[in-house]
Structures are given as structure tokens and as C-alpha cells.
Amino acid sequence: MTLRFKEPVTFRHPKHDVFIPDQIDPWTALRRVTHLGIVSHQDDLEIAAYQGITECFHSANQWFGGVVVTDGSGSPRKGPYADYTDDEMQKVRLVEQRKAAFVGEYSFMAQLGYPSEDLKQKSYGPVLEDLRFILEHAQPQVLYVHNPCDRHDTHVATFLRCLEAMRSLPVEMRPKKVYGCEVWRKLDWLLHDDKAMLWVDKYPHLLRPLLGVFDSQISGGKRYDLAEEGLRHANATYFDSHTTDKTSLLTYAMDLTPLVEDDQIDVEEYTLGYVRRLEADVAQRLKKFI
């Protein structure tokens, strides 16, 4: 595909939104990305891909790009948002995500605007084409996605569509590292050697303002800002019982890189391997003392 740089960067769903915080041309914003997050909903990036955001913050040569695939419909609401229609709520969440991109100095922020049900269709053409387009032209070194053990159906479906899009690219164009990150199923249950440890203490003050812009969620009774800060402190403290803490803030991820290096690896078997290794570890420890 030949790029004509005077053309805007557009996507297939009519609700899509592209925001460039520093107002550089969108092709440059897309192609300078080194760390990319692709997630389901507004505020998922700031939870799942926080390491990438902080790695790139104020960096001269690293840039974070964000992609939210769904339109944010169906979110819970109360307080000042209790009487908002679904369309009004979607607009609020879109603007909140733009605010987070500005605070975090993202290179670009794409909100693709698909209903969740579209993502749940295997090989759904428009979603795959949009994701492939982003991956092809950004070619990030590091990609943050939902982990395949997440307990939110839309998160798992988004991960699978991302995997399909990555596997449709030549191997040399795929991300060099892919992390499956925590949102609705935390990953403290992974065995020590199965944990990808993402230190997130580089800009510890950034988490609250990033999540704080999502007022529709916080006022609606979900204190993600406090929960995520507490969780990261807990991960660092409880990581190991016999050593002192090496960081004060830590998140866990699954290393999903093998799935994009080898298309023959079955995603279900790869995922269940983590569960089976946990089962074997629990069984062995019990047997030692029974």
C-alpha cells in the first residue's frame, strides 16, 4: 500500500475518532510509535498498558500509541450521569479518553467505535482490517493487549482479534514483545517463572491523573484510581516472601510473544498451559505435607 501523506488517517466504523495530542500530522504520529496498547474500552489502556505509557512519557525517542476498539456503550452510570442516554455516555467516554491521551502525552489515540458484539465475531473483517492497518504502519516494538485469561468476554474477544491481525502480517512486521495485561482477572496467581513483571514506578504520580479524567466511571462508583494504585503496591510487596522489595509498584502480565512468533502455537493450549502449571504446583505442595 502506498501512503499518501496528505490523506487523513481514517477507519471503517463511522463512530471512529482519531486524536493527536501534539497536533503533528497523523501519519507521523502513527509511525513514530514504539509502544502500542490495544484494548476494549476507555480507561483500559491506563490500567493495562500503564508501563508503556510511563516508559514513553517525556521520552525523546519513544512514543506510546493507544487504541480503544469499542464504542463504550452499556457502561454503568449513576450520580451526575444517572440520566444520560447511551449515546450521551459514549460521547462522554470518548472525550475522557482524549483527556487521558493528552495527560499521558500519547503519540496518537484511536477510538475505533465498534459495538462489542462485532468484536465477538471470529475474523470480523472491518475490525481486523483496522487493527492490521495500525499494526502495519506503527510496527511497535512492544504491544500491550488483554490477557487471554481475563474474565471479561469483550476483553478476551479483543485479544483474539488482535492476535488474528498480528498473524496476518509478515513475521518481520510484528511486534517484538507482546504482553497480555491485567484488567478484570489479575495475574498474581501465575507461577513465579510465568510472570512477566512490569515495573511501573517510573512516574508514580501519573496514575491518578490518568485515571482521574474518567469521571464518568469514578462518579459512577468505580474507584479504579485507588484500586489500581493499591494493587500495584500489593503486587510489589507480595511478589516474594524471602526477598526485600526491589520496586514499590508492580504489575503482572503474560508473555504472549511466542504466539506471534509461531503461528502454529494453539492459543487455547498456550493459555491453559499457565493454568495446568499452577495446578501441578498446588498439587505438589500439598503432597509434600499430607
C-alpha positions as CSV (number, residue, x, y, z in Angstrom):
1,M,0.0,0.0,0.0
2,T,1.4,3.4,-1.0
3,L,0.9,6.1,1.6
4,R,-0.3,9.5,0.5
5,F,0.6,11.6,3.5
6,K,-2.0,14.4,2.7
7,E,-4.8,11.9,3.3
8,P,-6.2,11.7,6.9
9,V,-5.9,8.5,8.9
10,T,-9.4,7.1,8.9
11,F,-11.0,3.8,10.0
12,R,-14.0,1.9,8.9
13,H,-16.7,2.5,11.6
14,P,-18.5,5.9,11.3
15,K,-18.0,6.5,15.0
16,H,-14.2,6.3,14.9
17,D,-12.2,9.1,16.4
18,V,-8.5,9.9,16.0
19,F,-6.8,12.4,18.4
20,I,-3.2,13.6,18.1
21,P,-2.3,15.4,21.4
22,D,0.6,17.4,19.9
23,Q,-1.2,18.0,16.6
24,I,1.6,16.6,14.4
25,D,0.4,15.0,11.2
26,P,-1.4,11.7,11.9
27,W,0.9,9.6,9.7
28,T,3.9,10.7,11.6
29,A,2.1,10.2,14.9
30,L,1.3,6.6,13.9
31,R,4.7,5.7,12.5
32,R,6.8,7.1,15.4
33,V,5.0,4.7,17.9
34,T,7.3,2.4,19.8
35,H,4.9,1.1,22.4
36,L,1.3,0.4,21.5
37,G,-1.7,-0.6,23.6
38,I,-4.9,-2.2,22.0
39,V,-7.7,-2.6,24.4
40,S,-11.5,-2.9,24.5
41,H,-12.8,0.1,26.5
42,Q,-12.0,3.6,27.5
43,D,-9.7,3.6,30.6
44,D,-8.5,0.0,29.9
45,L,-5.3,1.5,28.4
46,E,-4.4,3.4,31.5
47,I,-4.8,0.2,33.5
48,A,-3.4,-2.5,31.2
49,A,-0.7,-0.5,29.3
50,Y,0.4,1.8,32.0
51,Q,4.0,0.6,31.8
52,G,4.1,1.6,28.1
53,I,2.7,5.0,28.9
54,T,5.3,5.7,31.5
55,E,8.2,4.3,29.5
56,C,7.4,6.8,26.8
57,F,6.3,9.8,28.9
58,H,8.8,12.7,28.3
59,S,10.9,10.5,26.2
60,A,12.8,11.9,23.2
61,N,12.8,8.7,21.2
62,Q,9.9,6.5,22.5
63,W,6.2,7.2,21.8
64,F,3.0,5.5,23.1
65,G,0.0,4.9,20.9
66,G,-3.4,3.9,22.2
67,V,-6.2,2.1,20.5
68,V,-9.7,1.5,22.1
69,V,-11.7,-0.8,19.9
70,T,-15.3,-0.4,21.2
71,D,-17.7,2.5,21.5
72,G,-18.0,2.4,25.3
73,S,-21.7,1.6,25.2
74,G,-23.5,-0.1,28.1
75,S,-21.3,1.3,30.8
76,P,-22.8,1.6,34.3
77,R,-23.8,5.1,35.4
78,K,-25.1,6.9,38.5
79,G,-24.7,10.2,40.2
80,P,-24.4,13.1,37.7
81,Y,-24.5,10.6,34.8
82,A,-27.6,8.6,36.0
83,D,-29.9,10.1,33.4
84,Y,-27.5,10.1,30.5
85,T,-28.6,8.2,27.4
86,D,-26.3,5.6,26.0
87,D,-25.3,7.9,23.1
88,E,-24.6,10.7,25.6
89,M,-22.5,8.4,27.7
90,Q,-20.5,7.2,24.7
91,K,-19.6,10.9,23.9
92,V,-18.5,11.5,27.5
93,R,-16.3,8.5,27.5
94,L,-14.7,9.4,24.1
95,V,-13.8,12.8,25.5
96,E,-12.4,11.3,28.7
97,Q,-10.2,9.1,26.7
98,R,-8.9,12.1,24.7
99,K,-8.1,13.8,28.0
100,A,-6.1,10.8,29.2
101,A,-4.1,10.8,25.9
102,F,-3.3,14.5,26.4
103,V,-2.2,14.0,30.0
104,G,-0.1,11.0,29.1
105,E,1.4,12.7,26.0
106,Y,0.4,9.8,23.7
107,S,1.6,9.9,20.1
108,F,-1.9,9.2,18.9
109,M,-5.2,8.0,20.3
110,A,-7.6,6.0,18.0
111,Q,-11.1,5.0,19.2
112,L,-12.5,2.7,16.6
113,G,-16.1,2.8,17.7
114,Y,-17.3,-0.8,17.2
115,P,-20.1,-2.3,19.3
116,S,-18.8,-5.1,21.5
117,E,-20.8,-7.7,19.6
118,D,-18.8,-7.0,16.4
119,L,-15.6,-8.0,18.2
120,K,-17.0,-11.3,19.3
121,Q,-17.3,-12.5,15.7
122,K,-14.3,-14.5,14.6
123,S,-12.3,-12.9,11.9
124,Y,-14.7,-9.9,11.7
125,G,-13.4,-8.1,8.6
126,P,-13.7,-4.4,9.5
127,V,-12.1,-4.8,12.9
128,L,-9.3,-6.9,11.6
129,E,-8.6,-4.5,8.8
130,D,-8.4,-1.6,11.2
131,L,-6.1,-3.4,13.6
132,R,-3.9,-4.7,10.8
133,F,-3.6,-1.2,9.4
134,I,-2.5,0.2,12.7
135,L,0.0,-2.6,13.4
136,E,1.4,-2.5,9.9
137,H,2.1,1.2,9.9
138,A,3.1,1.7,13.5
139,Q,5.1,-1.5,13.8
140,P,5.6,-1.1,17.5
141,Q,8.4,-2.7,19.4
142,V,6.2,-3.5,22.3
143,L,2.4,-4.3,22.3
144,Y,0.1,-4.4,25.3
145,V,-3.2,-6.3,25.0
146,H,-5.7,-8.0,27.2
147,N,-4.6,-11.3,28.7
148,P,-6.5,-14.4,27.4
149,C,-7.5,-15.4,31.0
150,D,-9.4,-12.1,31.5
151,R,-12.9,-12.7,32.8
152,H,-14.5,-10.0,30.6
153,D,-15.8,-11.5,27.4
154,T,-15.1,-8.4,25.3
155,H,-11.5,-8.3,26.6
156,V,-10.9,-11.9,25.5
157,A,-12.5,-11.2,22.1
158,T,-10.4,-8.1,21.6
159,F,-7.2,-10.1,22.4
160,L,-8.2,-12.7,19.9
161,R,-8.9,-10.2,17.1
162,C,-5.5,-8.6,17.9
163,L,-3.8,-12.0,17.5
164,E,-5.6,-12.6,14.2
165,A,-4.4,-9.2,13.0
166,M,-0.8,-9.8,14.0
167,R,-0.7,-13.2,12.5
168,S,-2.0,-11.8,9.2
169,L,1.3,-9.7,9.0
170,P,4.7,-11.0,7.8
171,V,6.7,-12.1,10.9
172,E,9.2,-9.2,10.4
173,M,6.4,-6.6,10.8
174,R,5.0,-8.0,14.0
175,P,5.8,-6.6,17.5
176,K,9.0,-7.8,19.1
177,K,7.3,-8.2,22.5
178,V,3.6,-8.8,23.3
179,Y,2.3,-8.6,26.9
180,G,-1.2,-9.9,28.0
181,C,-2.0,-7.5,30.8
182,E,-4.2,-7.3,33.9
183,V,-7.6,-5.7,34.0
184,W,-10.6,-7.9,35.0
185,R,-8.6,-11.0,36.0
186,K,-5.5,-10.2,37.9
187,L,-2.4,-12.3,37.3
188,D,-0.9,-12.8,40.8
189,W,-1.9,-16.5,40.5
190,L,0.7,-17.1,37.8
191,L,3.7,-19.1,38.9
192,H,6.8,-17.1,39.6
193,D,8.6,-18.1,36.4
194,D,5.4,-17.5,34.4
195,K,5.0,-13.9,35.5
196,A,6.2,-11.1,33.2
197,M,6.9,-8.4,35.7
198,L,6.2,-4.8,34.6
199,W,7.8,-2.2,36.9
200,V,5.5,0.8,36.9
201,D,7.4,3.1,39.4
202,K,8.9,5.4,36.8
203,Y,6.3,8.2,37.2
204,P,4.3,7.1,40.2
205,H,2.4,10.4,40.3
206,L,1.0,9.9,36.8
207,L,-1.5,7.1,37.6
208,R,-4.0,9.2,39.5
209,P,-4.4,12.0,36.9
210,L,-4.6,9.4,34.1
211,L,-7.4,7.5,35.7
212,G,-8.9,10.6,37.3
213,V,-10.1,12.0,34.0
214,F,-12.6,9.2,33.7
215,D,-15.0,10.9,35.9
216,S,-18.0,9.0,34.5
217,Q,-16.5,5.8,36.0
218,I,-15.3,7.3,39.3
219,S,-18.6,9.2,39.9
220,G,-20.4,6.1,38.9
221,G,-19.0,4.3,41.9
222,K,-15.9,2.6,40.4
223,R,-12.7,3.9,42.1
224,Y,-10.3,2.5,39.6
225,D,-7.8,5.2,40.6
226,L,-7.5,4.0,44.2
227,A,-7.8,0.3,43.4
228,E,-5.1,0.2,40.8
229,E,-2.6,2.1,43.0
230,G,-3.3,-0.2,45.9
231,L,-3.0,-3.3,43.7
232,R,0.4,-2.3,42.3
233,H,1.8,-1.7,45.8
234,A,0.4,-5.1,46.9
235,N,2.0,-6.8,43.9
236,A,5.4,-5.4,44.8
237,T,5.2,-6.4,48.4
238,Y,3.7,-9.9,48.0
239,F,5.8,-10.8,45.0
240,D,8.2,-12.9,47.0
241,S,8.2,-13.9,50.7
242,H,12.0,-14.3,51.1
243,T,13.4,-11.1,49.5
244,T,13.1,-7.4,50.1
245,D,11.1,-5.4,47.6
246,K,13.0,-4.1,44.6
247,T,10.2,-1.9,43.4
248,S,7.3,-0.3,45.1
249,L,4.9,-0.6,42.2
250,L,4.5,-3.7,40.0
251,T,2.0,-5.1,37.5
252,Y,2.0,-8.6,36.1
253,A,1.5,-9.8,32.5
254,M,1.6,-12.9,30.4
255,D,4.4,-13.0,27.8
256,L,2.4,-13.7,24.7
257,T,5.3,-13.2,22.3
258,P,5.5,-16.9,21.3
259,L,2.0,-16.7,19.9
260,V,3.1,-14.1,17.3
261,E,6.5,-15.7,16.6
262,D,4.9,-19.1,15.7
263,D,1.5,-19.3,14.1
264,Q,1.4,-23.0,14.8
265,I,1.0,-22.5,18.5
266,D,-2.6,-23.1,19.6
267,V,-3.8,-20.1,21.6
268,E,-6.1,-22.2,23.8
269,E,-3.3,-24.8,24.6
270,Y,-0.8,-22.0,25.3
271,T,-3.2,-20.3,27.7
272,L,-4.3,-23.4,29.5
273,G,-0.6,-24.2,30.0
274,Y,-0.4,-21.5,32.6
275,V,-3.4,-23.0,34.4
276,R,-2.0,-26.5,34.3
277,R,1.3,-25.4,35.7
278,L,-0.5,-23.8,38.6
279,E,-2.5,-26.9,39.2
280,A,0.7,-29.1,39.2
281,D,2.4,-26.7,41.6
282,V,-0.6,-26.7,44.1
283,A,-0.8,-30.5,43.9
284,Q,2.9,-30.9,44.6
285,R,3.0,-28.6,47.5
286,L,0.0,-30.3,49.2
287,K,1.5,-33.8,48.7
288,K,4.7,-32.7,50.5
289,F,2.9,-32.2,53.7
290,I,-0.1,-34.6,53.7
